[in-house]
């Protein structure tokens, strides 16, 4: 951690926040309140400054990920190619409730799906994969 902080000028330690969050998550698999408090203290920031990053970036997890972690792109180009239909098919085939803008992440227990379920989703989504 100190090495990551050392890459930034002393008056710009705040810039090390994201690298530290990535290191923490890589080691512990998720970022909890203890991590937020520790990283904030290490950088001389308020915990809210770190929590803002954790809640803003979808690649930072506040809970342990399940065995299978699936994400479906929702950018404009992916949406035009049928990503929302892929998500609907996935949710229907696995029984996982749809993710909304407010939940943004699947609950960890629901991310464990069988390979046969994923195969069925892939086949159901096939007509929409290349719908340019």
N, C-alpha and C positions, 0 to 999 in steps of 0.2 A: 504494500500500500504506500509506504513512504517513497518507494522508487517511482511509483506513478505520480505522486504529488510533486516529486522533484523535477519532473519534465516541464513544470510551469513556473513562471516567475513568482517569488514570494507574495507579491501584491495581487496575483491572479490565481491564487489557490482554488478559487471557486470553479475554475475551468476543469479541475480534476474530478468534479463531482460525478459526471457520467462514467469516466473510466473506473472510478472506485465502485460505483454501483454495478458495473459489469463484472468486475473482479469478485465482488461479494456474491453476486448471483451465480457466477461460475463455480465458486467454492461451496456455497450453502444451498444452491438450487432455487432460492427465492429471497426476496428482500422484505424483512419484517420490521416492526417498530424499533427493535434494538439496532438494526442496521442503519435506519434513518437517523437515530439519535447519535450513534457512534460516528458515522460519516460526517454529520453536521458538526459535531464537536471537533473532529480531526481537521476540518477545513475552516473552523471559526465562523460557521453559519448557523442560522436558526434551523431547527428540524423541518419547518414548513418549506424552506428553500429546497431541501432534498425530497420531501414528500411530493412537491409539485412535479419534479422530474419523474418520480416513480409512477405517479398517476397519469402523467401525460404520455409517456412512451409505452406503446403496447408490448414491446419486447422485454420490458421489465415486469417481473411477476411478483405479486404480493403473497401468493400462495404457491405451495409446491405443485409442480406440473404433474399430470398423470403419466402413465406409461406411454400413452400415445398423445401427442400434442399436435392438433390439426388446426391450421389457419387457412382461411379462404380470403384471397385478396379482394378488396372492395374499392380499388381505385377506379376511376372513370373508364380507363381502357379495359380493365378486367370485367367491369360491370357490362360493358358493351359486348364483351365476348361471352357473357353468360354466367358470370361468377355467382350472381344471386340465385340463379336456377340451380347451380351446383350446390349451393348452401341449402336450399330448400330440399333438394333430393337427399342430401346427406342427412339432414335432420329427420326427414320422413323415414328413411331406411334404418336409422339407428335409434330413433325415439328420443334423441337429444333435443331439448327445446331450442328454438331459434335464438341466436345471439342478437341482442338489440344494441343500439348505440350506448345504452346505459350500462349494460352488463359487460360488453366488450370481450369477455373471456368466458370460456366454458368452465363450469365448476370442475375441479380436479377429478372427482369420482366419475364424472360423466364422460371423460375423455378416453376411457378404456373401452375400446370397441374391438370386435373380432375381425380377423382378416377377411372372413367371408362377407361381413357387413360392408366393409370398405370396398370389396370387389363389386358388390351389388350397387353401391353408390356410384362407383366409377363407371359401370356399364350404364346406369340410369342417366348419368350426366353426359355420356358420350356425345349425344347429338348437340350438346351446348358447348362443348369444349372449344370448338373451332368456329363458332358462329360469328365471324367477322362481318 
